[in-house]
Amino acid sequence: MEGRVEGRVEISKALRVGLRGIVRADVAAGTVAIAGHVVGNVRAAERVELLPTGTLEGNIHAPRIVVGEGARFTGRIDMSGGAEPVPPSR
């Protein structure tokens, strides 16, 4: 995703926020990779990866988290018990 999204994002597979992507929404996905900017809570069933160019302002709930050197993060991380699976998209 390289554009701008507001509201709520919910998908069952992988979500990648590209370098120029701006998301102002709560996000739920199987996996989430952030190279752009996200303002909102992120929930992943498998993993959240904050890439070196990524910025996240919100909480993370996922069983696995990777934060690249140079990434910016403000929020809380909850890795207890793993995240709820995301229902398949309709």
C-alpha positions in Angstrom: 0.0 0.0 0.0 1.5 3.3 -1.1 -1.5 5.6 -0.7 -3.4 7.1 2.2 -6.0 5.1 4.2 -8.3 6.3 7.1 -10.8 4.2 9.1 -10.2 0.5 9.7 -8.1 -2.0 7.8 -8.9 -5.7 8.3 -7.5 -8.5 6.0 -6.7 -12.2 6.6 -3.3 -12.3 4.8 -0.3 -9.9 4.7 -0.4 -6.1 4.7 2.6 -4.1 3.7 2.5 -0.3 4.2 5.0 1.0 1.6 7.5 3.8 2.1 5.0 6.5 1.0 2.0 4.9 2.6 0.1 6.7 5.4 -2.5 4.8 7.4 -4.6 6.5 10.0 -6.6 3.4 11.1 -6.6 0.4 13.4 -5.1 -2.5 11.5 -5.7 -6.2 11.7 -4.0 -8.8 9.5 -2.2 -12.1 9.4 1.2 -10.3 9.1 1.9 -6.6 9.0 5.1 -4.9 7.6 5.4 -1.1 8.0 7.9 0.9 5.9 5.7 4.1 5.9 3.6 5.7 8.6 0.8 4.2 10.7 -1.2 6.0 13.3 -3.5 3.4 15.0 -3.3 0.1 16.8 -1.9 -2.9 14.9 -3.0 -6.5 15.6 -1.4 -9.5 13.7 -2.1 -13.2 14.0 1.5 -14.0 13.1 3.9 -11.1 13.1 4.4 -7.3 12.9 7.6 -6.0 11.3 8.5 -2.3 11.7 11.0 -1.7 8.9 13.9 0.8 9.3 12.0 3.6 7.5 8.7 2.8 9.3 6.9 4.8 12.0 4.1 3.5 14.2 2.1 5.5 16.7 -0.1 3.0 18.4 -0.1 -0.3 20.2 1.0 -3.7 18.8 -0.6 -7.0 19.7 1.1 -9.9 18.0 3.0 -13.1 19.0 6.2 -12.0 17.1 7.6 -8.5 16.6 10.6 -7.3 14.6 11.8 -3.7 14.9 14.4 -2.6 12.3 17.2 -0.2 13.3 16.1 3.4 12.7 12.3 2.6 12.9 10.2 4.9 15.2 7.6 3.5 17.6 5.4 5.0 20.2 3.0 2.7 22.1 2.8 -0.5 23.9 3.6 -4.1 22.8 1.5 -7.1 23.9 2.9 -10.5 23.0 0.9 -12.5 25.5 -0.8 -15.5 24.1 -0.8 -14.4 20.5 -3.2 -12.3 18.6 -6.7 -13.4 17.6 -6.8 -14.7 14.0 -8.2 -12.3 11.5 -11.4 -13.5 9.7 -11.1 -14.0 6.0 -12.1 -11.0 3.8 -15.5 -11.2 2.1 
